[in-house]
Amino acid sequence: MRRSSHRLFQKIASEARIEDEARFLKSWFDRPLVTGAVYPSGKALASMMARYVDPAEAGPVIEIGPGTGPVTEALLRRGIAEERLILIEFNGDFCRLLRRRFPKARVIEGDAYALATTLDFLDEPAAAVVSSLPLFTRPEEQRLTLLREAFALMRPGSPFIQFTYATVSPMPLKGRDFDARVSPRVWLNLPPARVWVYRRTEA
């Protein structure tokens, strides 16, 4: 009985993953510069991103570009309470899916590249910003504006976490005024990726 239930659970999970991949493919074909990724982040990459969020740090955790929610699930496994999550997603179909999957999280259909406006209701500093945005589709200055707006919403020293398939930092490092660290390459992802963590440098 237990083995049969386990097989059923694996079948349901596998079908859910296939559905998510189909959603991503459709979204990518419709708007490749907005969606960026062809497939959802794999479990290993999502876990690598979540490991840089400290569950003991007070304040909301902001996820931008959550897609179908693989990194959101990793944040929950990390110990972040669902009520603390603010998910900002541009794609309306993904927003509806996220609201079903994470009913206690706050899902906002909005523009992550206008964080100050999108999150003007925040009344306490955030503990982290976790991003799956396709940053390389935007000019450098727009990426840096996003990072600075995120820093302004967070506690001092809190991380801005970003994955990339590229071998270089998504945020330009020349003349930077922030600290940047990179994870080992996550080979168990399609395609392999790295996670960059940026923190504001205190004057």
N, C-alpha and C positions, 0 to 999 in steps of 0.2 A: 504493500500500500504506500509506504513512504517513498520507495523508488519510483512508483508510478506518479506520485504527486510531484516529485522532483523533476521527472521528465516533462510533465505538463507545464511546470513553472518555466523550465528552460525553453520549451516551445513558445510559450506566450512572450517571454523576454526576447527571443530571437525574432518573432514576428514584429514586436514593437520596434526593435532596432532597424529592421528592414523598412518599416513604415517611416521612421525618422529619416533614414537615408533617402527615401523617395521624396519626402518633403524638401529636404535640402537640395536634392538634384533639381527639382522643379523650381525652387526659389532661385537657385544659381542660374539656371537657364533663362529665367524671367528677368533677373537683375543681378548679373555676375559681379558688378562693382559694389553692390550693397551687401550681398550675402558673403562674398569672399571665399568661404570654404565650400567644397563640393560635398563633403561628408561631415557629420557631427564629430566633435572631438571624441577620441577614444577614452576608455576608462583610465588608462595609464596617464595620458596627458591631463585629463580632468583632475585626477588625484594630485599630479605634480603642481597644478595651479592652486588647488585648494590647500596644499600643505603650507603655503606662505601666508595664510590667513590665520591669525591667532584667535581661537574661540573665546579666550578670556578677555580680549580687548573689547571695551564697551562701545556701543554705537551700531548703527546699521551697516550691513555689508551690501555694497552696490555692485550689481553685475550688469555689464553693458554688452549687448549682443549675445544674449543667452541662447538664442535659437530654439532648439527643442528641449534644452535643459540638462545636457550631460554634465556640465560644470556645476550647475545648480545642485544636482544630485550628489556630486562629490563634496560640495560645501556642507550639505546636510550630513554626509558620512563623517566629515571632519568635526562635526559637533556644533555647527552654526544652527541656531534655532530658526525654523522656517519663517517665523514672524519678523525676524531681523532682516530678511532679504528684500531688497528693492531691485526688481528686474526691469531693465529698460530695453525694449525691443522695438525695432522699426516696422517689422513685418506683422501685419494684423493677424494673419493665420497662426503664426507662432505665438502671438499674445494669447489668443483664445486657447491654444493647447497648453500654454504655461499656466493659465488660470485654472484649468482642469487638473493639471498635475500637481500644482503647488498652491492650493486654495488659501493658505495662510500667508503667503508672500504677497507683496504689493507689486503688481505687474503694471508697468506704464508703457503705453504705446506712444513712443516719442523719439526725439532725435538725441542720440548720445553725444553728438558733436556740439550740442548746446546745453551742456550739463547744468550750468548756472541757472538757466531758464527752466529746464525740465525738472530740476530738483529744488525749485525756489521755496518749497514747503518744508524742507529739512530744518529741524530745530535743534539738532545735536550733531557733532562731528561724526563722520563715518569711520569705521574701523579699517576698511579696505575698499578698493575699487578693483574689480576683476573683469578684464576685458577680453572678448573674443572678436573684436572688430577687425576688419581687414585694413589695417592702418596704411599699408603701402599703396592703397588706391587713393590716398589723400596727400596733398602737398605737405612738406615738412612743417611749415608754419602752422597749419591746421592741426597736425598731430601734437605739436608742442602746446598749442592753445588748449587742446583737450587735456593734456597732462597737467597743465597749470590750473585749470578749472577743477580737476580732480583733487589736486593737492589742497586747494582752497576749501574743499568740502570735507577734508579728512583731518584726523588728529595728527599732530607733528610726528614724523617717523613712520606713519602708516604706509602700507605698500600700494602701489599701482601695479597690477599683475597683468601681463600681456603675453600671449603665446604667438609664435611665428614659425612658419616653415622655412624662412630664410636663414642664411648663415650670419647675417648682420642684425644689429639692433633696429627694431621698428622706429624707435625714437632716435633722432640724430644726436650723436654723442659729442661732436665737435663744439667746444665752447659751452658745454653743458653746465648747469647750475644745480644738478641733482645727482644722486648716487645711482649707479646702474650695476646690477648683478645678473648673471645668466645661469640657468640650470644646465645640467648635463643634457645631451640630446635624448629625447624620448623616442626610442626606436620602435616601441610597441604602439605606434600610431600610424595612420595612413593619411598623408605621408608623415615621415618622422618630423618632429618639431622640437623647439626649445621654448623655455619660459623665461621671460625677462621680468625683473622686479626693479621698479624705480621708487626711490624715496627722496623727498625734498631735503636738500642740504640746508641745515640751519646756519644762519649768518653768525 
